[in-house]
Amino acid sequence: QVQLVESGGGWVQPGESLRLSCVASGRIASLRNMGWFRQAPGKERELVGEITRSHGYTNYAESLKGRFTVFLDNVNNTVYLQMNSLKPEDTAVYYCAGSEYRSYKYWGQGAQVTVSL
């Protein structure tokens, strides 16, 4: 069993930055990838970015490359999502997730990110 606890959500103005954190506990050794997803109102959940725990390889939604960065602190079992140059369309609930093989099995509770004036 793995537990994921998110923090760092909130409200920011367009152009500002925000960093989300996700702390993993439990059977960490079973995790392959850590990822971030988001779900805006009325839309499907979509992948934001992900990273392999072993080597730190990353994969991002094409539209977010260059603005969003996923990185790991394996010592503290924490994955981060750095969000820069935020836009109103980035407003969503952001979910931390952990995978076994290629399937995301474990999920954080969600963090609301609101980008508005």
Steps between C-alpha positions, in 0.01 A plus 500: 500500500615851416367827634544831320445832673501821301559857604568837347183582313345841507420814306745691284480771240582436135872493437587391851643167614395228738657180624301196604644229722401138541641282775484125454499248781447128537634250249705747302708228336198389299472833317629537147395851402372806678275731311278803512157519344246776493129529450332824410126548547307311234811337358666161518797439722819546301867428549711802587836330542666194643840381611664163553620438852805307390661737254299820503384476140214737438203519270273802464186602329625665183316823567663538842862435410717788607257632759444202728772285653473178698788411726576256779657502841549128553657549841174641630274306263356819362404595149449862401322682225649839424255714306624820341335771296161379608198574287131508585452182297732321744228527761417146608523246775847349484554141605819325594515138390725197527521213256585134503611386155323744266180541696440774754361333807550742786362852518534803718201687631522779245613860527300790362699742290321816396659749264308824472516873550 
